[in-house]
């Protein structure tokens, strides 16, 4: 369906996002459901070319809109900050890992709560200052619930003090899925969990409980479902792992080619515009000495994504049972590309033993249970991020491109199954929420003046009124950086020089044009440097 037809259909439905129809009658404000996976690769989901079984998310995509050029901030903390505030992460106070979100950075929850919405959150926060104890052994005891050292971060930074009426989830960024550290309900720590506990199920359960409570009155709701999975450690129920036991035995190169083939077949990408680069790890499956270990790790990653999808199915079923589904706008995305990380030993947020003192086996040949702690590493991460280069943390597309689904049965049914190739960023989600809710961004929050929003509403893109929201987009995290101006993008690893790409012919960033167009590099670098200074970033990388 072309964009003009979509606009006509929406006009016939009387949809005007100022909150009123042409006869000035009030439109019922929508519920907003924001679902974010953690470290899921660009092509993990079935509707983005993956082999992982995600029928429930796929259904949201087939009844909604899939974006091909949505972007995050390439890492957990900055993406969460930008998503919730409409600001670049640095403007929101997130200049690194484990720091507090600025009090003057108004969150979606704070604004919508002030505008008559219920606000709930289930899952991972990761926007509070988290510090280790001075004594490493005591830190390990704390992580294993063997000792108590009070709040997990400054209480004023907790979600319940940033606009959420209820938060059930973790404050820190890494969890033992069977017995998570920093699990809270609002300010209260949850000190014990049942033997049947699994973090993804807990997030699902609490999301449904909040949805059930919201049906008791006529107020709309904003629910933020911040999944921990599939972030390491690789832990999943055995029945889910069993589905994928043999799926990855041919290795990451075969997986990458198969995903690429499906993506082209689905029309998500064009093989000319998106040439398939080599696996960014430089590792060959033929040379791999631990094939059984490697395939086992990826099997658990897949199982974790699968289990998230099962939870999404239950949440959607609850929405339908409660009569909330039709007028709920649902967003699904990932906070960054799949994770390259591997080999971190116990320490900081990684326990050495469980609550009952069982020693945790790192890099186990049999990942999945609570007593193991594994990672997928660079080669699988590169395959998970097909067709792009690199992974989580880096500002190349492999780190910052995300699947992004928008589903709103009552208002966007005319766009069912469409692909949107407009360029967007997670800074645009808060302005979108405010527009559909008929809410205004406040001049001040928590007694302080708010900064000017960096994001813009996605509705003009969704409705086909424009292809571009921003002239320029910027990225920076731990020295990695990027800038996109129109169809030109420059990307760089930390302590490396810029590489220049024209995305109309090379969206996978395979052919560096910096030597051919030095003036373009100079021009774009000046723009990035100016932005970096304005954000307080040390631009000398």
C-alpha positions in Angstrom: 0.0 0.0 0.0 1.4 3.4 -0.9 1.7 6.2 1.6 -1.0 8.4 -0.1 -3.5 5.6 0.2 -2.6 5.1 3.8 -3.2 8.8 4.5 -6.5 8.6 2.8 -7.6 5.6 4.8 -6.6 7.3 8.1 -8.4 10.5 7.1 -11.5 8.5 6.4 -11.2 7.1 9.9 -11.2 10.6 11.3 -7.7 10.4 12.8 -6.1 13.7 13.7 -3.4 13.4 16.3 -4.0 16.7 17.9 -6.6 14.7 19.9 -9.7 16.0 18.1 -11.7 14.9 15.0 -12.8 17.4 12.4 -16.1 18.0 14.3 -14.0 18.8 17.4 -15.2 15.8 19.4 -12.6 14.3 21.6 -10.8 11.1 20.5 -10.2 8.5 23.1 -6.6 8.7 24.1 -4.7 5.5 23.3 -2.9 3.2 25.7 0.8 2.9 25.1 2.8 -0.4 25.4 6.6 -0.2 24.9 8.4 -3.5 24.7 12.2 -3.5 24.5 14.4 -6.5 24.2 18.0 -6.4 25.5 20.9 -7.3 23.2 18.7 -8.8 20.6 20.3 -8.7 17.1 18.8 -6.9 14.1 17.8 -10.1 12.5 17.0 -12.3 15.5 13.2 -11.9 15.1 11.4 -14.0 12.6 9.8 -10.9 11.0 13.3 -9.5 10.4 14.7 -12.7 8.8 15.6 -14.8 11.8 15.1 -18.5 12.3 14.1 -18.0 16.0 10.4 -18.8 16.6 8.8 -15.4 17.4 5.2 -15.9 16.2 3.6 -13.3 18.5 6.0 -10.5 17.6 5.7 -11.6 14.0 1.9 -11.2 14.2 2.3 -7.6 15.6 4.5 -6.9 12.6 2.1 -8.4 10.1 -0.7 -6.3 11.5 1.4 -3.2 11.9 4.4 -1.4 10.5 8.1 -2.5 10.4 10.8 0.1 10.2 14.0 -0.7 8.3 16.0 2.4 9.5 15.2 2.8 13.2 18.2 3.4 15.4 19.2 3.2 19.1 22.3 4.4 20.9 24.2 1.1 20.6 24.3 0.3 24.4 21.9 -0.4 27.2 22.1 2.7 29.4 22.2 5.4 26.7 19.4 3.8 24.7 17.2 3.6 27.7 17.9 7.3 28.6 17.2 8.5 25.0 14.1 6.3 24.7 12.5 7.6 27.9 13.5 11.3 27.6 13.6 12.2 23.9 17.1 13.5 24.4 20.5 12.3 23.3 21.9 10.3 26.2 24.5 12.8 27.1 21.9 15.6 27.5 20.0 13.2 29.8 23.0 12.7 32.0 24.2 9.3 30.7 27.8 9.8 29.7 28.8 6.3 30.6 27.6 3.2 32.3 26.0 3.1 35.8 25.2 6.8 36.3 22.0 8.5 37.2 19.5 10.0 34.8 19.3 13.7 35.1 16.4 15.0 37.2 15.6 17.7 34.6 15.3 15.0 31.8 11.5 14.5 31.9 10.6 10.8 31.3 7.6 9.6 29.3 6.2 8.3 32.6 6.6 11.6 34.3 4.9 13.5 31.5 2.1 11.1 30.9 1.4 10.6 34.6 0.9 14.3 34.9 -1.5 14.1 31.9 -3.8 11.5 33.5 -2.2 8.2 32.5 -1.5 5.2 34.6 2.3 4.5 34.3 3.8 1.1 34.9 7.1 -0.6 34.3 8.3 -4.3 34.5 11.9 -5.2 34.0 15.4 -3.7 33.7 16.0 0.0 34.6 19.8 0.5 34.4 19.6 4.3 34.7 20.9 4.6 38.3 24.3 5.0 39.7 25.6 1.6 40.5 28.9 1.2 42.4 30.8 -1.9 43.6 31.6 -2.3 47.3 35.3 -1.7 48.3 35.7 -5.3 49.2 35.5 -7.7 46.2 34.6 -10.7 48.4 31.8 -8.8 50.0 30.6 -7.7 46.6 30.3 -11.3 45.5 28.4 -12.1 48.7 26.1 -9.2 48.0 25.4 -10.4 44.4 24.6 -13.8 45.8 22.1 -12.4 48.3 24.3 -13.5 51.2 24.5 -10.0 52.7 22.6 -6.7 52.6 24.1 -3.4 51.8 20.9 -1.3 51.6 19.6 0.4 48.4 21.1 -0.8 45.2 21.4 2.9 44.0 20.2 6.3 45.1 16.5 5.8 45.8 15.5 9.1 44.0 16.9 7.5 40.8 14.6 4.5 41.0 11.8 4.2 38.3 9.1 4.7 41.0 10.6 8.2 41.6 10.8 9.0 37.9 7.1 8.8 37.0 6.2 5.2 37.3 3.4 4.4 39.7 4.6 0.8 39.9 7.9 -0.8 38.9 8.6 -4.5 39.3 12.1 -5.3 38.1 15.9 -4.8 38.5 17.8 -1.6 39.1 21.2 -2.9 37.9 21.9 -4.0 34.3 22.8 -7.7 34.6 20.7 -10.5 36.2 20.8 -14.1 37.2 17.6 -15.0 35.5 16.7 -17.5 38.2 17.5 -15.3 41.3 18.2 -11.7 40.2 20.2 -9.2 42.1 18.6 -5.8 42.7 15.1 -7.0 42.2 12.6 -4.5 43.6 9.0 -3.5 43.8 9.2 0.3 43.7 11.7 1.1 46.6 11.3 -2.2 48.4 13.8 -5.0 47.6 12.3 -8.4 46.8 14.6 -10.6 48.9 13.4 -14.1 48.0 11.9 -15.7 44.9 10.2 -19.1 44.4 12.1 -22.1 42.9 10.0 -21.7 39.7 11.2 -18.1 39.2 12.5 -17.1 35.8 13.0 -13.3 35.1 11.3 -13.2 31.7 8.2 -14.9 33.3 8.2 -12.4 36.2 8.2 -9.5 33.7 5.3 -11.0 31.8 3.4 -11.8 35.0 3.8 -8.3 36.5 2.9 -6.7 33.1 -0.4 -8.6 33.0 -1.2 -7.8 36.6 -0.8 -4.1 35.9 -2.9 -4.4 32.8 -5.6 -6.1 34.8 -5.5 -3.3 37.4 -5.8 -0.6 34.7 -9.1 -2.0 33.3 -10.8 -1.0 36.5 -11.1 2.7 35.5 -11.2 4.8 32.3 -7.7 6.1 32.5 -5.3 5.2 29.6 -2.0 3.6 30.5 1.7 3.7 29.6 3.3 0.3 30.2 7.1 -0.1 29.7 8.1 -3.8 29.4 11.9 -3.7 29.6 13.0 -7.3 29.0 16.4 -8.5 30.3 16.7 -11.2 27.7 18.6 -12.1 25.7 21.4 -10.2 27.5 24.1 -12.5 29.0 24.3 -14.7 31.1 22.8 -17.2 28.7 20.1 -18.8 30.9 16.8 -20.3 29.6 14.4 -23.2 30.4 15.6 -26.5 29.0 12.4 -27.0 27.0 13.1 -23.8 25.0 16.8 -24.7 24.6 15.8 -28.1 23.2 14.1 -26.5 20.2 17.4 -25.1 19.0 19.7 -27.9 20.0 20.7 -28.6 16.4 19.9 -25.3 14.8 23.3 -23.7 14.9 25.6 -26.7 14.3 26.5 -25.5 10.8 28.0 -22.3 12.3 27.8 -18.5 12.1 28.7 -18.2 8.4 25.8 -20.4 7.3 23.5 -18.6 9.7 24.5 -15.2 8.3 23.9 -16.2 4.7 20.5 -17.8 5.5 19.3 -14.8 7.3 20.5 -12.5 4.6 18.7 -14.6 1.9 15.4 -14.4 3.9 15.8 -10.6 4.5 16.2 -10.0 0.7 13.3 -12.3 0.0 11.1 -10.5 2.5 11.9 -7.2 0.9 13.5 -5.8 4.1 16.8 -5.1 2.3 18.0 -4.9 -1.3 21.1 -7.0 -2.2 22.6 -4.1 -4.1 22.1 -1.5 -1.5 23.0 -3.9 1.3 26.1 -5.9 0.3 26.8 -8.7 2.8 30.1 -8.1 4.5 32.3 -10.8 6.0 31.7 -11.8 9.7 33.1 -8.9 11.7 34.8 -11.2 14.1 37.2 -12.5 11.5 36.6 -16.0 12.9 36.0 -19.0 10.6 33.7 -21.8 11.5 36.0 -24.2 9.8 38.8 -23.2 12.1 36.6 -23.3 15.2 38.0 -25.8 17.8 34.9 -25.8 20.0 31.9 -26.2 17.7 29.7 -28.0 20.2 30.3 -25.3 22.8 29.7 -22.5 20.3 26.5 -23.9 18.9 25.2 -24.6 22.5 25.7 -20.9 23.4 23.8 -19.7 20.4 21.0 -22.2 21.1 20.4 -20.6 24.5 20.5 -17.1 23.1 17.7 -18.2 20.7 15.8 -19.8 23.5 15.8 -16.6 25.5 14.4 -14.6 22.5 11.8 -17.3 22.0 10.8 -17.1 25.6 10.4 -13.4 25.4 8.1 -13.9 22.5 6.0 -16.3 24.5 5.6 -13.6 27.1 4.6 -11.1 24.5 1.9 -13.5 23.4 0.5 -13.7 26.9 0.6 -9.9 27.3 -1.3 -9.4 24.0 -3.8 -12.1 25.1 -4.4 -10.1 28.3 -4.9 -6.9 26.4 -7.5 -8.6 24.2 -9.2 -10.2 27.2 -9.5 -6.8 28.9 -10.8 -5.0 25.8 -7.6 -2.9 25.8 -5.9 -4.2 22.6 -7.7 -2.2 19.9 -6.7 1.2 21.2 -3.2 0.4 22.4 -0.3 1.6 20.3 2.5 -1.0 20.7 6.2 -0.4 20.0 8.7 -3.3 19.9 12.5 -2.8 19.6 15.9 -3.7 20.9 18.3 -1.5 22.9 21.3 -2.3 20.8 22.8 -5.0 18.5 23.7 -8.4 19.8 26.5 -8.5 22.3 30.1 -9.2 21.4 31.1 -9.5 25.0 32.7 -12.7 26.3 35.0 -13.9 29.0 34.2 -11.5 31.8 35.0 -13.3 35.1 33.1 -12.8 38.4 33.1 -9.3 39.7 31.0 -6.1 39.8 27.7 -7.4 38.5 28.7 -11.0 37.9 28.4 -13.4 40.8 30.8 -16.2 41.6 28.3 -18.4 43.4 24.6 -18.8 43.9 22.5 -18.1 47.0 23.2 -21.6 48.3 26.9 -21.3 47.6 27.1 -23.4 44.5 30.0 -22.3 42.4 29.0 -20.8 39.0 30.8 -22.3 36.0 31.8 -19.6 33.6 31.9 -20.5 29.9 30.3 -23.9 30.5 30.0 -26.5 27.8 26.4 -26.9 28.9 24.9 -23.3 29.2 21.4 -22.6 30.3 21.0 -23.4 34.1 21.6 -20.9 36.8 24.9 -22.5 37.7 26.4 -21.5 34.3 27.4 -18.1 33.0 28.0 -17.9 29.2 28.1 -15.4 26.4 27.6 -15.7 22.6 30.8 -13.6 21.7 31.7 -11.8 18.5 31.1 -14.3 15.8 27.5 -15.1 16.7 26.9 -11.4 17.5 28.0 -10.5 14.0 25.6 -13.2 12.6 22.8 -12.0 14.8 23.2 -8.5 13.5 23.0 -9.6 9.8 23.4 -7.8 7.4 25.5 -5.2 9.3 29.0 -5.0 10.6 30.0 -5.0 14.3 27.8 -5.3 17.4 26.6 -3.8 20.7 28.6 -0.7 21.8 29.8 0.3 18.3 28.1 3.1 16.4 28.2 1.2 13.1 24.8 -0.1 12.0 25.5 -3.4 13.7 25.4 -1.7 17.0 22.8 1.0 16.4 20.2 -0.4 14.0 17.2 -2.0 15.6 14.1 -3.8 14.5 11.2 -1.6 15.2 7.5 -2.5 15.0 4.5 -0.2 15.5 1.1 -1.7 15.9 -2.1 0.2 16.6 -5.2 -1.8 15.6 -7.7 1.1 16.1 -5.8 3.6 14.0 -3.2 1.9 11.8 -5.0 -1.1 10.4 -4.7 0.4 6.9 -0.9 0.1 7.1 -0.9 -3.6 8.1 2.2 -5.4 6.9 3.9 -2.4 5.5 7.6 -1.5 5.6 8.6 2.0 6.5 12.0 3.1 5.2 12.1 6.4 6.9 15.1 7.3 9.1 14.3 7.5 12.9 15.9 7.2 16.3 14.8 6.3 19.8 14.9 10.0 20.7 11.7 10.1 18.7 9.6 7.8 20.9 8.8 10.3 23.7 7.6 13.0 21.2 5.5 10.3 19.5 3.9 9.2 22.8 3.1 12.8 23.7 1.5 13.5 20.3 -0.8 10.4 20.4 -1.7 11.1 24.0 -2.4 14.8 23.4 0.2 15.8 26.0 2.6 18.7 26.0 6.2 18.6 26.9 6.7 20.5 30.2 8.9 23.5 30.7 10.1 22.1 34.0 10.2 18.8 35.9 11.3 17.9 39.4 11.7 21.6 40.1 14.2 22.2 37.2 13.9 23.6 33.7 13.8 20.9 31.0 16.2 20.9 28.1 14.9 21.2 24.5 13.9 17.9 23.0 16.2 16.3 20.4 13.5 14.0 19.1 10.5 14.5 16.9 7.2 12.6 16.6 7.3 9.5 14.4 3.7 10.1 13.2 4.6 12.0 10.0 6.9 9.1 9.0 4.2 6.5 9.9 1.6 8.4 7.9 3.8 8.9 4.9 3.9 12.7 5.2 7.7 12.7 5.2 10.6 10.4 4.7 13.0 12.4 7.0 12.6 13.7 10.5 16.2 14.8 11.1 18.8 16.5 8.9 21.5 15.0 11.0 21.8 12.2 13.6 24.7 11.7 16.0 26.2 8.8 18.1 28.9 8.5 20.7 29.7 5.9 23.3 33.0 5.1 24.9 34.9 6.6 22.0 32.9 4.9 19.3 31.1 7.5 17.2 29.1 8.2 14.1 27.2 10.9 12.3 24.6 10.7 9.5 23.7 13.6 7.3 21.2 12.6 4.6 22.5 9.5 2.9 26.1 10.0 4.1 27.3 8.4 7.3 30.7 8.4 9.0 31.5 5.8 11.6 34.5 5.0 13.8 35.7 2.7 16.4 37.3 4.1 19.5 40.8 5.5 18.8 40.2 4.9 15.1 39.8 7.3 12.2 36.5 8.0 10.5 35.2 5.8 7.8 32.8 7.3 5.2 29.9 5.6 3.5 27.1 6.4 1.1 24.2 4.5 2.4 22.2 4.6 -0.8 24.7 2.1 -2.3 26.4 0.7 0.8 24.1 0.6 3.8 26.1 -2.1 5.4 29.2 0.1 5.6 31.6 -2.1 3.6 33.4 0.4 1.4 35.2 3.3 3.0 35.1 6.4 0.9 37.0 8.7 3.2 40.1 8.8 1.0 38.0 9.6 -2.1 36.0 12.4 -0.4 38.2 14.2 2.1 36.2 17.4 2.0 33.1 15.4 3.0 34.9 13.9 5.9 36.1 17.4 7.0 32.6 18.8 6.7 30.9 16.0 8.6 33.7 15.9 11.3 33.2 19.6 12.0 29.4 19.0 12.5 30.1 16.0 14.8 32.7 18.0 16.8 30.3 20.9 17.2 27.6 18.5 18.5 30.2 16.8 20.8 31.1 20.1 22.4 27.5 21.0 22.9 26.9 17.6 24.7 30.1 17.8 26.8 31.8 14.9 25.1 35.5 14.7 24.9 35.9 14.8 21.1 39.5 13.8 21.1 39.3 10.1 20.2 
